[in-house]
Amino acid sequence: MVHSGKHLAFPFHIGNDGRAATVSTMQEQVPQELIQLILTNPGERLCLTDFGGGARSLVFEELDDVTSGLAKARITSAINRWMGHRISLDELNVAVENETISVEIRYRLAGSEESRVMKFQRGGEA
């Protein structure tokens, strides 16, 4: 499945041709967009202050069941709002153990029945 146009790769980098690297398929673009969304804190983007899942800031919060539930709600809301036109969210799990928070996202690309999984883990160690 190809969407129209090319988009900047995330993380931003220069390609072999000396230009900004791009991706041109949904299979390449969506995981990069999910990472960007999850790691961005709400308020971090000047013109899109509501954008972000805020997972990065969780490392600095007390990690317990309440934090896990709030993180799950925040990330689910962000995915539905900002990526709901590109993916269907099948399942989102947030687990907290000691100083580590893990996020597992099971999703399908719009118009696809193929399920994909993305895992993100962040520890509180320095």
N, C-alpha and C positions, 0 to 999 in steps of 0.2 A: 504494500500500500504506500503510495507516494503522495505527499501533499504538495501543493503548489509553492514553488519558491524554495530558497535555501535560507537557513537560519544560522546564526553564529553558534559555534560549538561551545559547550560548557564543560570544563572551565575554558575561558577564552585563551587562545593561543594562536601563534602564527603557523600556517601550513607550509608544506614544502615549496609552494609556489611564491612564498613571501607575502601572501595576503592572509587576512584573518581566516582561520579555519572555519568551515561550515559543514552542516549536515543537511541531507535532503530527504531523508525518509522518516516516517513517524517512529519506526523501530529504533532509530538512532536518537531522535529528538526527545521523545517522551521521557526516557530515563534521566536524561540530562536536565530536563525541565523539573522533574520530580525532586532531584537532588537540590536544585536551585531553590525551589519552593520550600522544601523542608528545612534547609539550612538558613534561609533568610528570616530574620526576626521582624515581626510587624513593627512598622515605624522606621525601618532601616532604609527604605527607598523613599526618596524625597517626594516624588509625584505619585507614588502608589503606597501610601502609608498603611493600608490594610493588607498588603501583600506579605505572605510569609507564614510558615508553619511553626517557627520558633524553636526547633529542636536543639539548636546550638545553645540557647540560653538555659536549657534544662540541666546542663552540667553544673550550673551554679545554684540550682535550687535543691531543696531537700528532696532526695529521691525516695518516695514511698508510693503507696497505692493511690493516694489522692493526686500526686504529681503525675503518675502514670495515666490516670483517668482524664485529667485535664489536658495532658499532652495528646492523648488519643482524640479527644473532642476538638482540640485546636487544629491538629493536622488533618483530621477528617473534614472539618469545615473548610480549611484552606484548599484541599484537593478538590472538593466539590465545587467551590466557588471559582477557582482559577483554572482548573483543568477538567471540569465536568464535561466540557464539549469535546475533549480529546480521549478521555478514558472513562471506564466504568470501574468504580472501586468495589471490589468483591469482599475484601477483608483487610483490616488494619489491626495489628497487634503491637502493643507497646508494653515492654517488660522492663522492670527495674530490678537489678541485682547488685547489691553493694553500691559501688559508685559508677556503675555502668548502666546506660539506658540503651535498649535495642528497639528498633522500629522495623516491622516487617509489613510490607504493602503487597497485597495480591490484587492485580488489576488486569483489565482487558482493554486493548486499544478500541476506540470507537468503531463499531461495525465488525468487530472480530470476536470469535468465540475462544480464541487462544488466550489462556491465562498466563500472566507473567508475574514474577516475584522480584521485589527489590528489598534488600536488607541494608539497614543502616545501623551502625553501632557507635556509640561515643562513650568513652571512659572519662572519669573525673581526675585521673592522674595528671600531674603536671608534665 
